[in-house]
Amino acid sequence: MAGKEEQAKPLAMSSPSVGADEEAATRWRSIRYLRKRRYALWCCGCCGAAVVVLGITILILSLTVFKVKDPTLTMNSLTIDGVNFDIGPFDDLVQLNATLVADISIKNPNVASFRFDNSTTDFYYEGETVGVAYAPAGKVSAHRTVRMNVTVDVLTNRVVRQMNITEDTLTSGTQLNLTSFTDINGRVNVLGVYKRDIEVMMNCSMTLEVSATHQAIQSTDCSANVK
């Protein structure tokens, strides 16, 4: 009988608090997941916005402040430092040798320095080379201008007949029309990001007034271009 009574006892029911705890834990995990997701989305949004702002800033700077501008090459003056006259081997034609000094300046309008290589200035008379001036390599700092003097000996022994200078014309004076070409190659490097190779060229035409007692540069006309 005792065994039957024990079998007749009702089964113990589970506590209702266990299900509630599991439900609360699940809800808490869901809330934490949503918070983490929102935080991740917020971080991604901030990073994306920062990248966009940075890109726009770089674009604006590249089109304004960091834009590589063309340097300016100018012939400030051209002077005659000395002239020698020699009777040439052809009839009574006179050979003229002159020393010219050219004052040239390079202006750099960029925010970075402009470094240039060795350069030359060639002088011509009616298409024939009569002299070459050499200038060393150098650097023009940002927003600065560098001036340099180049000296050239103009030797006209190859163009004596074309010049047709005689002792009589030296007495009364004569004019010689020369041209020159200057070529300077360099580079502007802005923060190692914006780089540009630049070639600055300048063509000049000049008139020399020469006599036995007086020598001077009568006129000089120059034009420069960049590529």
VENSUL-V145156 format. One record per residue. RES is the residue in three letters. PSI is psi in radians with two decimals (none if undefined). OMEGA is omega in radians with two decimals (NA if undefined). D_LAST is the distance of its C-alpha to the last C-alpha in Angstrom with 1 decimal. Layout:
res: [RES;RES]
psi: [PSI;PSI]
omega: [OMEGA;OMEGA]
d_last: [D_LAST;D_LAST]
This chain:
res: [MET;ALA;GLY;LYS;GLU;GLU;GLN;ALA;LYS;PRO;LEU;ALA;MET;SER;SER;PRO;SER;VAL;GLY;ALA;ASP;GLU;GLU;ALA;ALA;THR;ARG;TRP;ARG;SER;ILE;ARG;TYR;LEU;ARG;LYS;ARG;ARG;TYR;ALA;LEU;TRP;CYS;CYS;GLY;CYS;CYS;GLY;ALA;ALA;VAL;VAL;VAL;LEU;GLY;ILE;THR;ILE;LEU;ILE;LEU;SER;LEU;THR;VAL;PHE;LYS;VAL;LYS;ASP;PRO;THR;LEU;THR;MET;ASN;SER;LEU;THR;ILE;ASP;GLY;VAL;ASN;PHE;ASP;ILE;GLY;PRO;PHE;ASP;ASP;LEU;VAL;GLN;LEU;ASN;ALA;THR;LEU;VAL;ALA;ASP;ILE;SER;ILE;LYS;ASN;PRO;ASN;VAL;ALA;SER;PHE;ARG;PHE;ASP;ASN;SER;THR;THR;ASP;PHE;TYR;TYR;GLU;GLY;GLU;THR;VAL;GLY;VAL;ALA;TYR;ALA;PRO;ALA;GLY;LYS;VAL;SER;ALA;HIS;ARG;THR;VAL;ARG;MET;ASN;VAL;THR;VAL;ASP;VAL;LEU;THR;ASN;ARG;VAL;VAL;ARG;GLN;MET;ASN;ILE;THR;GLU;ASP;THR;LEU;THR;SER;GLY;THR;GLN;LEU;ASN;LEU;THR;SER;PHE;THR;ASP;ILE;ASN;GLY;ARG;VAL;ASN;VAL;LEU;GLY;VAL;TYR;LYS;ARG;ASP;ILE;GLU;VAL;MET;MET;ASN;CYS;SER;MET;THR;LEU;GLU;VAL;SER;ALA;THR;HIS;GLN;ALA;ILE;GLN;SER;THR;ASP;CYS;SER;ALA;ASN;VAL;LYS]
psi: [-0.67;-0.66;-0.68;-0.66;-0.70;-0.63;-0.42;-0.13;2.38;2.61;2.54;2.33;2.53;2.64;2.33;-0.29;-0.42;-0.81;-0.66;-0.70;-0.74;-0.69;-0.70;-0.70;-0.73;-0.75;-0.70;-0.73;-0.66;-0.73;-0.75;-0.71;-0.77;-0.68;-0.79;-0.69;-0.76;-0.72;-0.73;-0.75;-0.68;-0.76;-0.76;-0.71;-0.76;-0.76;-0.74;-0.75;-0.70;-0.72;-0.73;-0.81;-0.74;-0.73;-0.75;-0.72;-0.80;-0.71;-0.78;-0.77;-0.69;-0.47;-0.17;-1.47;-0.82;0.04;2.26;2.11;2.84;2.25;2.77;2.20;2.23;2.40;1.80;-0.72;2.77;2.15;2.73;2.10;-0.36;2.63;2.37;2.48;2.35;2.47;2.10;3.05;-0.08;1.90;-2.26;0.42;2.51;2.32;2.24;2.24;2.15;2.58;2.08;2.49;2.08;2.23;1.89;2.46;2.57;2.11;2.25;1.91;0.12;2.91;-0.07;2.83;2.70;1.99;2.29;2.71;3.14;2.46;2.86;2.65;2.01;2.39;2.43;2.61;1.98;0.77;-0.17;2.35;2.21;-0.04;2.63;2.24;2.47;2.42;2.44;2.88;2.76;-2.93;2.42;2.03;2.92;2.33;0.68;2.88;2.31;2.31;2.50;2.52;2.26;2.38;2.40;2.42;2.00;1.97;2.07;0.32;-0.46;-0.20;0.48;-0.78;-0.69;-0.63;-0.59;0.85;2.19;3.04;-0.59;-0.75;-0.52;-0.60;-0.76;-0.37;2.60;2.84;2.41;2.26;2.02;2.75;2.74;2.72;2.14;2.33;2.09;2.18;2.37;-2.99;2.48;2.23;1.89;1.86;0.40;0.10;-0.91;1.91;2.48;2.21;2.31;2.38;2.06;2.21;2.54;2.24;2.34;2.58;2.43;2.67;2.13;2.24;2.05;2.31;3.09;-0.41;-0.18;2.37;2.34;2.76;2.01;-0.70;2.66;2.30;2.13;2.63;2.37;2.63;2.78;2.49;none]
omega: [-3.13;-3.13;3.13;3.12;3.13;-3.14;-3.10;-3.13;3.14;3.11;3.13;-3.14;3.14;-3.11;3.14;-3.11;-3.12;3.12;3.13;3.13;3.13;3.12;3.12;3.13;3.12;3.12;-3.13;3.11;3.12;3.12;3.12;3.13;3.14;3.12;3.12;3.14;3.10;3.13;3.12;3.11;3.12;3.12;3.12;3.11;3.12;3.13;3.12;3.11;3.13;3.12;3.13;3.13;3.12;3.12;3.11;3.13;3.13;3.13;3.14;3.14;-3.13;3.14;-3.10;-3.01;-3.04;3.13;-3.11;-3.12;-3.11;3.00;-3.13;3.12;-3.05;2.98;-3.08;3.14;3.06;-3.08;3.06;-3.11;3.13;-3.14;3.05;3.12;3.09;3.05;-3.07;-3.13;-3.09;3.10;3.11;-3.13;-3.09;3.06;-3.07;3.04;-3.08;3.05;-3.13;3.09;-3.14;3.08;-3.06;3.09;3.07;3.12;-3.13;-3.11;-3.03;3.11;3.09;-3.10;3.08;3.13;-3.10;-3.11;3.02;-3.07;3.14;2.99;-3.11;3.10;-3.07;2.95;-3.10;3.07;3.13;3.12;3.13;3.12;3.11;3.09;-3.11;3.09;-3.10;3.06;-3.12;-3.10;3.03;-3.11;-3.12;3.10;3.12;3.09;3.12;3.09;3.11;3.10;3.06;-3.10;-3.14;3.02;3.12;-3.12;-3.01;-3.09;-3.13;-3.09;-3.11;-3.10;3.13;-3.11;3.06;3.10;3.09;3.11;3.13;-3.14;3.08;-3.13;-3.12;-3.13;3.14;3.13;3.11;3.12;3.13;3.00;3.12;3.10;3.12;-3.11;-3.13;3.10;-3.14;-3.11;2.98;-3.10;-3.11;3.07;-3.14;-3.10;-3.13;-3.12;3.10;3.02;-3.03;3.01;-3.14;-3.12;3.13;3.06;3.14;2.97;-3.05;3.11;3.12;3.05;-3.00;2.98;-3.12;-3.07;-3.03;3.06;-3.13;3.01;-3.08;-3.12;3.09;3.13;-3.07;3.03;-3.10;3.05;-3.04;3.01;NA]
d_last: [116.5;114.2;111.7;111.7;111.2;108.2;106.8;107.4;105.2;102.0;98.6;96.6;93.6;90.1;88.9;86.8;84.6;83.0;81.3;80.1;78.5;76.7;75.5;74.3;72.5;70.7;69.7;68.4;66.3;64.9;64.0;62.3;60.3;59.2;58.3;56.2;54.5;53.7;52.4;50.2;48.9;48.3;46.3;44.2;43.6;42.6;40.2;38.7;38.3;36.8;34.2;33.3;33.1;30.9;28.6;28.4;27.8;25.0;23.4;23.8;22.5;19.4;18.7;19.8;20.4;18.4;15.3;12.3;11.1;8.5;10.4;11.9;12.6;15.9;18.5;21.7;24.2;25.1;28.7;31.1;32.9;35.3;36.2;38.7;40.4;42.1;44.1;42.4;44.3;43.9;46.7;46.3;42.5;41.1;38.2;36.0;34.3;32.4;30.8;27.8;26.5;23.1;22.6;19.0;18.0;15.2;15.7;14.9;15.8;15.8;19.1;18.3;17.7;14.5;15.5;14.1;15.5;17.5;15.7;17.1;17.6;19.2;21.7;23.1;26.2;26.4;23.9;25.7;24.4;26.7;25.2;22.6;22.1;21.2;20.1;20.9;18.9;19.3;18.6;18.0;20.2;19.6;19.8;20.5;19.6;20.1;21.3;21.9;23.8;23.0;25.9;26.0;29.1;28.8;31.3;32.3;35.0;33.1;32.7;36.1;37.4;34.4;34.7;38.4;39.4;43.1;45.4;46.4;42.8;42.3;45.4;44.2;40.5;37.5;33.8;31.0;27.6;24.8;21.1;18.6;15.1;13.6;11.1;10.8;9.8;10.9;11.6;12.9;16.0;18.1;21.7;20.7;19.8;16.4;14.0;10.2;8.6;6.1;5.4;6.7;8.4;11.6;14.2;17.7;21.1;24.3;28.0;30.4;34.1;36.3;40.1;42.7;43.1;39.8;36.1;33.4;29.8;30.6;27.2;23.5;20.7;17.0;13.8;10.4;6.9;3.8;0.0]
